[in-house]
Amino acid sequence: MDIQTEITLIPRLLLAVVLGVLIGLDREIDGHDAGIRTYAAVCLGAALITIIN
C-alpha cells in the first residue's frame, strides 16, 4: 500500500471511531449495556470491512 492510500484511509477510520464514540456515549448516558468502547470497536470494524471490500 502506498503512502497516498494510507493518507486517505486514516481520516476515514478516525471518523468512524469518533462517530462510534459519540453513539456509544449517548447510549451510555441513557443507561444501555453497550457503551463507548463497544460502539467505537463496531464502527471501526465496519469501516475496515467496507474499505477492504
C-alpha positions as CSV (number, residue, x, y, z in Angstrom):
1,M,0.0,0.0,0.0
2,D,1.4,3.4,-0.9
3,I,1.5,6.4,1.3
4,Q,-1.2,8.2,-0.6
5,T,-3.7,5.4,0.0
6,E,-2.8,5.4,3.7
7,I,-3.3,9.1,4.0
8,T,-6.8,8.8,2.6
9,L,-7.7,5.8,4.8
10,I,-6.6,7.1,8.2
11,P,-9.1,10.0,8.4
12,R,-11.9,7.7,7.4
13,L,-11.0,5.2,10.1
14,L,-10.7,8.0,12.7
15,L,-14.0,9.5,11.7
16,A,-15.6,6.0,12.1
17,V,-14.1,5.8,15.6
18,V,-15.2,9.3,16.6
19,L,-18.8,8.7,15.4
20,G,-18.8,5.3,17.3
21,V,-17.7,7.1,20.4
22,L,-20.4,9.6,20.1
23,I,-23.1,7.0,19.6
24,G,-21.7,4.9,22.5
25,L,-21.6,8.0,24.8
26,D,-25.2,8.7,24.0
27,R,-26.2,5.1,24.8
28,E,-24.1,5.0,28.0
29,I,-25.7,8.2,29.2
30,D,-29.1,6.6,28.6
31,G,-28.0,3.5,30.7
32,H,-27.8,0.9,27.9
33,D,-25.4,-2.0,28.2
34,A,-23.3,-1.3,25.1
35,G,-21.3,1.8,25.5
36,I,-18.4,3.8,24.2
37,R,-15.8,1.0,23.6
38,T,-18.3,-1.3,22.1
39,Y,-19.6,1.1,19.5
40,A,-16.2,2.5,18.7
41,A,-14.9,-1.0,18.0
42,V,-18.0,-1.9,15.9
43,C,-17.7,1.2,13.8
44,L,-14.0,0.7,13.3
45,G,-14.6,-2.9,12.2
46,A,-17.4,-1.9,9.9
47,A,-15.2,0.8,8.3
48,L,-12.3,-1.7,7.8
49,I,-14.6,-4.2,6.2
50,T,-16.0,-1.6,3.9
51,I,-12.6,-0.4,2.9
52,I,-11.3,-4.0,2.3
53,N,-14.2,-4.9,0.1
